[in-house]
Amino acid sequence: MEEIVINGRFLSRPITGVERFAREICKSLDELLDEVDSPARFIIIGPTGTYKTPIFRNIRVRKTGSLRGHAWEQISLPMAARRSLVVNLCSTAPVLARKVSCIHDANVYIAPENYTVPFVCLYRILLPLVARTSKACFTISRYSAETLLENNVFTRMPEIIPNGHEHIVRQKAELPSEAVAAIKTPYVLLLGSRSKSKNIDLILNAASRLRALGLSIVIAGGKNSGVFAQYTPDSGKDVDVIDLGRVSDADILHLYRNAHAFLFPSLHEGFGIPPIEAMAVGCPVVASAASAMPEVLGDAAVLCDPYDVGPWIDAIVALKDDRVRAQTIERGRQCASRYTWRRSAALLYYLLMSVQRRPEPASSSVSLT
């Protein structure tokens, strides 16, 4: 039985969008393996460290190597994997390995100003190398596929394996943190990493208009100075803005369920998991009519110009009407139901089985061109 190795570098990192994708795909793949007679066995190989190791029924997890970060991925992982097929779920991958790779978006090309210079330089070199040395590639939306093609990362249309929603609905009913439980006033919710591309100033600068509607602004999400360029929201000290920083999944679930609306004014998204999370648990969504949002959300969200706050205020006011609110919530639930980790894991599994059946080239060397 041939072994398929999953690049487990994501296990040692805080959970953001790409790490969520990797964790949930692995969890659903493990469940899928209960039901299929797989000709391959799966193992996650991650870096040595103190992070919590997930427990699966059908996928083994092993830690190896003394290196960290990209060095571990480029040196330790291919040494441990040997000639096994390596599945990479978080955009980066060992160049000198037999592999299948997911590249999530083209943001370092589209909006380089949102990232640190070293990050942009590294990813602009690494992403095309990963794509050209992979036996197959996939991404998370047609928008991402097209922008990666336009920027010469991909040379042909990749497979599309989108994100899912089940993680938020199966979240345990834990009590929220004191800071989250203390929020009593009606609010609109913003969620995401502190990047300029998240465009939260659009909403923060309208704090006084929201105050007149009886609404505060709640922001949740962490920072990563090694990835994102320094950015401080213009209105971050407004008394009607509650900035929670990084919060737990239990907190996020509580915030969605109690928000007047979830606002997602982002300019650059390969998919956008938070709006789907919000829709899945009955929170109406107002989102940017940009990047992948029209494709992913369709008419299930109120889509607005990300540079004009007026339509956002109008949408927030409209959601005070019980009928409009109920219709928006129902469309959102239907939209979220179309994106499941179960389906995405199945798409990945059959892609891997297809790659496994392809004959190997006569030379065992890996071309970098």
C-alpha positions in Angstrom: 0.0 0.0 0.0 1.5 3.3 -1.1 1.8 6.1 1.5 0.5 9.7 0.9 2.1 12.3 3.1 0.2 15.5 4.1 2.4 18.5 4.8 1.7 19.2 8.5 3.5 22.5 8.9 0.0 24.1 9.4 -0.3 22.2 12.7 2.3 24.4 14.3 0.7 27.7 13.3 -2.2 29.8 14.6 -5.4 29.1 12.8 -6.3 31.6 10.1 -8.0 30.9 6.8 -5.4 28.5 5.2 -4.8 26.6 8.4 -8.5 26.2 8.9 -8.7 24.8 5.3 -6.0 22.3 6.0 -7.3 21.2 9.4 -10.9 20.7 8.2 -9.9 19.0 5.0 -7.8 16.5 7.0 -10.6 15.9 9.5 -13.2 15.2 6.7 -10.7 13.1 4.8 -10.2 11.0 7.9 -14.0 10.4 8.1 -14.1 9.7 4.3 -11.5 7.0 4.7 -14.0 5.1 6.9 -16.1 4.6 3.9 -13.7 3.9 1.0 -11.3 1.0 0.4 -8.4 3.3 -0.2 -5.3 1.9 -2.1 -3.1 4.4 -0.1 -2.5 5.1 3.5 -2.3 8.7 4.8 0.1 10.2 7.2 0.5 13.9 8.3 4.2 14.8 8.9 4.6 18.0 10.9 7.6 19.8 12.5 8.7 18.8 16.0 7.1 21.1 18.6 4.7 21.4 21.5 1.6 22.1 19.6 -1.5 19.9 20.1 -1.5 16.9 17.8 -4.9 15.9 16.4 -6.1 12.4 16.8 -7.6 10.6 13.7 -8.9 7.1 13.1 -7.3 6.6 9.7 -4.6 9.2 9.4 -1.4 8.9 11.4 0.4 12.0 12.6 4.2 12.1 13.0 6.5 14.9 14.1 10.0 15.1 12.7 13.0 17.4 12.2 14.7 20.1 14.2 14.2 22.9 11.7 11.3 25.4 11.6 9.2 27.3 9.1 10.2 27.3 5.5 13.5 25.5 6.2 11.6 22.6 7.7 9.3 22.5 4.8 12.0 22.6 2.1 14.5 20.3 3.8 13.1 18.1 6.7 9.7 17.3 5.1 11.0 15.9 1.7 13.7 13.9 3.6 11.0 12.4 5.8 8.5 11.8 2.9 11.2 10.3 0.6 9.4 9.4 -2.7 5.8 9.5 -1.2 3.3 11.9 -2.8 3.2 15.0 -0.6 -0.1 16.9 -0.3 0.3 20.6 0.5 -2.8 22.5 1.6 -1.4 26.0 2.6 0.1 27.5 -0.6 3.7 26.7 0.1 5.4 23.3 -0.5 8.8 21.6 -0.7 10.0 22.3 -4.2 12.1 19.1 -4.4 9.2 16.7 -3.7 6.6 14.7 -5.6 3.5 16.6 -4.7 0.0 17.9 -5.2 -0.4 21.5 -4.0 -3.1 24.0 -3.2 -2.3 27.7 -3.8 -5.0 29.8 -2.2 -4.7 33.2 -3.9 -2.7 35.7 -5.9 -2.7 38.4 -3.2 1.0 39.0 -3.2 0.7 40.0 -6.8 -2.6 41.8 -6.6 -2.0 43.8 -3.4 1.7 43.5 -2.4 1.4 46.7 -0.2 -0.6 44.7 2.3 2.4 42.4 3.1 6.0 42.8 4.3 8.6 43.1 1.6 10.4 39.8 2.6 7.0 37.9 2.5 6.2 39.3 -1.0 9.6 38.5 -2.4 9.6 35.0 -1.0 6.1 34.1 -2.2 6.6 35.6 -5.7 9.6 33.2 -6.1 8.1 30.2 -4.3 4.5 30.1 -5.7 5.4 29.6 -9.4 8.0 27.0 -8.4 5.5 25.1 -6.4 3.0 25.2 -9.2 5.5 24.1 -11.9 6.9 21.3 -9.9 3.6 19.8 -8.7 1.9 16.9 -10.4 -1.4 18.6 -9.9 -2.6 21.9 -8.4 -5.8 23.2 -7.0 -7.2 26.3 -5.5 -10.3 27.5 -3.6 -12.4 29.5 -6.1 -12.6 30.3 -9.8 -11.6 33.9 -9.0 -8.4 32.6 -7.4 -7.7 30.3 -10.3 -8.2 33.1 -12.8 -6.0 35.6 -11.0 -3.3 33.0 -10.4 -3.4 32.3 -14.2 -3.2 36.0 -15.0 -0.1 36.4 -12.8 1.6 33.4 -14.4 1.6 31.2 -11.2 -0.5 28.6 -13.0 0.0 27.7 -16.6 -3.3 25.9 -16.9 -6.7 25.9 -15.1 -6.4 24.1 -11.8 -9.0 22.1 -9.9 -11.3 24.0 -7.7 -11.7 22.7 -4.1 -13.6 25.3 -2.0 -13.8 25.9 1.7 -16.6 24.5 3.9 -18.7 25.5 6.9 -19.3 22.5 9.2 -16.6 23.5 11.8 -18.7 26.4 13.0 -22.0 24.5 13.4 -20.4 21.7 15.3 -18.6 24.1 17.7 -19.2 23.0 21.3 -21.6 25.3 23.2 -18.9 26.6 25.4 -19.4 29.8 27.4 -17.8 32.8 25.7 -15.0 34.7 27.4 -15.8 37.5 29.8 -14.8 40.2 27.3 -17.3 38.8 24.7 -20.0 38.0 27.2 -19.8 41.6 28.5 -20.9 43.0 25.1 -24.6 43.9 25.7 -25.3 46.7 23.2 -26.4 45.8 19.7 -23.4 45.6 17.3 -22.2 44.9 13.8 -19.3 42.5 13.6 -16.0 42.6 11.7 -13.7 39.6 11.7 -10.2 39.0 10.1 -6.5 39.5 10.3 -5.2 43.1 10.6 -4.4 43.7 7.0 -5.2 46.9 5.0 -6.9 44.7 2.4 -9.6 43.8 5.0 -10.8 47.5 4.5 -12.2 47.8 8.0 -11.6 51.6 7.9 -14.6 51.8 5.6 -16.8 50.7 8.6 -14.8 52.3 11.4 -15.1 55.7 9.8 -18.8 55.3 9.9 -18.9 54.7 13.7 -20.9 57.9 14.3 -23.5 56.9 11.7 -23.8 53.5 13.3 -24.0 55.0 16.8 -27.1 57.0 15.6 -28.7 53.7 14.6 -28.0 52.3 18.1 -25.1 50.1 17.0 -21.6 49.6 18.1 -18.7 48.0 16.1 -17.0 44.8 17.4 -13.8 43.7 15.7 -12.2 40.3 16.3 -9.0 38.9 14.8 -5.3 38.7 15.3 -2.1 40.2 13.9 0.9 38.7 12.2 3.7 41.2 11.8 5.8 38.6 9.9 3.2 38.5 7.1 1.2 41.7 7.0 2.6 45.2 6.6 2.1 47.4 9.6 -1.4 48.8 9.7 -3.4 50.6 12.4 -7.1 51.4 11.7 -7.8 55.1 11.6 -10.6 55.0 14.0 -9.4 52.3 16.4 -9.9 54.4 19.5 -13.5 55.3 19.0 -15.5 54.6 22.1 -18.1 52.7 20.0 -15.4 50.3 18.6 -14.7 47.2 20.7 -11.5 45.6 19.5 -11.2 42.1 21.0 -8.1 40.9 19.2 -7.8 37.1 18.6 -10.7 35.1 20.1 -11.6 31.5 20.4 -14.0 29.6 18.1 -16.6 29.6 20.9 -16.3 33.4 21.1 -16.7 33.7 17.3 -19.9 31.6 17.4 -21.3 33.7 20.2 -20.5 36.9 18.3 -22.1 35.7 15.0 -25.3 34.6 16.8 -25.7 37.9 18.6 -24.7 40.4 15.9 -27.1 42.6 14.0 -25.0 41.8 10.9 -21.6 40.5 9.9 -19.8 43.0 7.7 -17.1 41.8 5.4 -15.7 44.8 3.4 -12.5 43.0 2.3 -10.9 44.0 -1.0 -9.0 40.8 -1.8 -10.3 37.4 -0.9 -9.6 34.1 -2.6 -12.7 32.7 -1.0 -13.6 34.2 2.4 -14.6 31.7 5.1 -16.1 34.1 7.7 -19.2 35.1 5.6 -20.0 31.4 5.1 -19.5 30.8 8.9 -21.8 33.6 9.7 -24.5 32.4 7.2 -24.3 28.9 8.5 -25.3 30.0 12.0 -28.0 32.5 11.0 -26.2 35.8 10.9 -27.1 38.1 8.0 -24.1 39.2 5.9 -23.2 42.4 4.2 -20.1 41.9 2.1 -17.9 43.6 -0.5 -18.8 43.2 -4.2 -15.2 42.5 -4.9 -12.8 39.6 -5.6 -14.4 36.2 -4.9 -17.4 37.5 -3.0 -19.9 37.6 -5.8 -18.9 34.1 -6.9 -19.0 32.6 -3.4 -21.9 34.4 -1.9 -24.1 35.3 -4.8 -27.4 36.9 -3.7 -27.2 35.3 -0.3 -25.4 38.4 1.1 -26.0 42.0 0.5 -23.1 42.9 -1.8 -21.9 46.6 -1.6 -19.2 48.8 -3.2 -16.1 48.5 -0.9 -15.3 52.1 -1.5 -18.7 53.7 -0.7 -20.0 53.3 2.9 -23.5 54.6 2.0 -24.9 51.3 0.6 -23.5 49.5 3.7 -25.4 51.8 6.0 -28.5 51.3 3.9 -28.1 47.5 4.1 -27.7 47.7 7.9 -30.8 49.7 8.2 -32.8 47.4 5.9 -31.8 44.4 8.2 -33.8 46.0 11.0 -36.9 44.9 9.0 -37.9 41.5 10.3 -39.0 40.2 6.9 -35.9 41.4 5.1 -33.8 39.9 7.9 -35.5 36.5 7.8 -35.1 36.3 4.0 -31.5 37.2 4.1 -30.8 34.7 6.9 -32.6 31.9 4.9 -30.7 32.6 1.7 -27.5 32.6 3.7 -28.1 29.2 5.2 -28.8 27.8 1.8 -25.6 29.3 0.4 -23.5 27.9 3.3 -25.0 24.4 2.8 -23.4 24.3 -0.7 -19.9 24.5 0.8 -19.0 21.5 2.9 -15.7 20.2 4.0 -17.1 16.7 3.3 -17.5 17.4 -0.4 -14.1 19.2 -0.6 -12.3 16.3 1.1 -13.9 13.9 -1.5 -12.8 16.1 -4.3 -9.2 16.1 -3.0 -9.3 12.3 -2.4 -10.3 11.5 -6.0 -7.8 14.0 -7.3 -5.1 12.2 -5.3 -6.2 8.8 -6.6 -6.1 10.1 -10.1 -2.5 11.4 -9.6 -1.5 8.1 -8.1 -2.6 6.2 -11.2 -0.6 8.4 -13.6 2.6 6.8 -14.8 5.9 8.3 -13.5 8.3 9.9 -16.0 11.4 8.0 -16.9 13.6 10.4 -15.0 13.3 10.6 -11.2 14.7 14.1 -11.1 12.4 17.1 -10.4 12.5 19.9 -13.0 12.4 23.4 -11.7 11.4 24.9 -15.1 
